[in-house]
Amino acid sequence: MNAMTADPAVDEAIALVEEQFGVMFNRIRTVWKQSAEQVHPDLQPAGYKLLSSIVRLGPTNAHVLAEHLEMDKSVVSRQVRVLEEVGLVTSRPDERDGRLRVLAATPEAEERIRAVRDANQARLRDALRDHPAEDLRRFADLLRVISEA
């Protein structure tokens, strides 16, 4: 079944959006790689995503992280091990379920993630600050629609 609309201009605009998403995803991968390196030279982008999620969510466990980030549990487990080895995450038994480990970011990890996020947000602010707030809200709404599709 063809998903094309009756309006070729809309189809062309959607193709442009798709193209720009490809460019943006490539840029995001580069930013994640650079961000990971800024936090710790041994950190991979997947580890950076896990660590930033732990900082944002607060103490959590690997199962929650795997679901939240839609990552394979073995990848999460390997990256958590690296995060523990380099001193960015601590682990303790869950008080309610001793089979689970509660993961928490160290104060150093929180500080490093905050510094990277501040720099990334400054870059985004510089790129978008000349656009009206209403345009930015509409853009955010469109991104939400796409992410929920």
C-alpha positions in Angstrom: 0.0 0.0 0.0 1.3 3.4 -1.0 1.5 5.9 1.9 1.9 8.9 -0.3 -0.5 11.8 0.2 -2.7 13.4 -2.4 -0.6 16.6 -2.2 2.9 16.2 -3.8 4.1 19.3 -2.0 3.4 17.6 1.4 5.2 14.4 0.2 8.2 16.6 -0.9 8.3 18.4 2.5 8.1 15.1 4.3 11.0 13.8 2.3 13.0 16.9 3.3 12.1 16.3 6.9 13.3 12.6 6.6 16.5 13.8 5.0 17.2 16.3 7.8 16.5 13.7 10.4 19.3 11.6 8.8 21.6 14.5 9.0 20.5 15.2 12.6 20.9 11.6 13.7 24.5 11.5 12.4 25.2 14.8 14.3 23.6 13.4 17.4 25.9 10.3 17.2 28.9 12.5 16.9 27.7 14.6 19.9 27.1 11.5 22.0 30.6 10.2 21.2 32.2 13.6 22.1 30.1 13.8 25.2 31.1 10.4 26.3 34.8 11.2 25.8 34.4 14.4 27.8 32.9 12.5 30.7 35.6 9.8 30.6 38.1 8.7 27.9 37.0 5.0 28.3 33.3 5.8 28.0 31.3 4.7 24.9 28.2 6.6 23.7 26.0 3.8 25.1 27.6 4.3 28.4 27.1 8.0 28.2 23.4 7.5 27.5 23.1 5.1 30.4 25.0 7.5 32.8 22.9 10.5 31.7 19.8 8.5 32.3 20.9 7.5 35.8 21.7 11.1 36.6 18.3 12.2 35.2 16.2 9.4 36.8 18.1 9.1 40.1 19.0 5.7 41.6 17.6 2.9 39.4 18.4 -0.6 38.2 19.7 -2.1 34.9 16.3 -3.5 34.0 14.6 -0.1 34.2 17.5 1.4 32.1 17.2 -1.3 29.5 13.5 -0.7 29.1 13.8 3.1 29.3 16.5 3.2 26.6 15.2 0.2 24.6 18.7 -1.4 24.9 19.7 -5.0 25.1 20.2 -6.1 28.7 23.7 -7.5 27.9 24.8 -4.1 26.5 23.4 -2.4 29.6 25.2 -4.9 31.8 28.6 -4.4 30.0 28.3 -0.6 30.1 27.3 -0.5 33.8 30.4 -2.6 34.6 32.5 0.0 32.8 30.8 2.8 34.6 31.5 1.1 37.9 35.1 0.4 37.0 35.8 4.0 36.1 34.1 5.3 39.3 31.1 7.0 37.7 28.4 4.7 39.1 28.0 2.9 42.4 26.0 -0.3 42.9 24.3 -1.7 46.0 21.7 -4.4 46.6 18.1 -3.4 46.3 16.5 -3.4 49.7 13.2 -4.7 48.3 14.6 -7.3 46.0 18.1 -8.5 46.8 18.5 -10.0 43.3 18.5 -6.5 41.8 21.3 -3.9 42.1 20.5 -0.2 42.6 22.7 2.0 40.4 23.5 5.5 41.4 25.7 8.2 39.8 28.7 9.4 41.8 28.9 13.1 42.6 31.8 13.3 40.1 29.6 11.7 37.4 26.7 14.1 38.1 29.1 17.1 37.8 30.6 15.9 34.5 27.2 15.1 33.0 25.9 18.5 34.1 28.9 20.2 32.4 28.4 18.3 29.2 24.7 19.0 29.2 25.2 22.7 29.8 27.6 22.9 26.8 25.2 20.9 24.6 22.2 23.1 25.7 24.3 26.3 25.0 25.0 25.0 21.5 21.3 24.4 20.9 20.3 27.7 22.4 22.8 29.5 20.1 21.2 27.7 17.1 17.6 28.4 18.1 17.6 31.7 20.0 16.6 33.9 17.1 13.4 31.9 16.5 10.1 33.0 18.1 9.1 31.0 21.2 5.8 30.0 19.4 7.8 28.4 16.5 10.0 26.5 19.0 6.9 25.2 20.9 5.4 24.1 17.6 8.7 22.4 16.6 8.8 20.6 20.0 5.2 19.5 19.4 6.1 18.1 16.0 9.0 16.2 17.4 6.7 14.8 20.1 4.2 13.7 17.4 7.0 12.0 15.4 8.5 10.3 18.5 5.1 8.9 19.4 4.3 7.6 15.9 
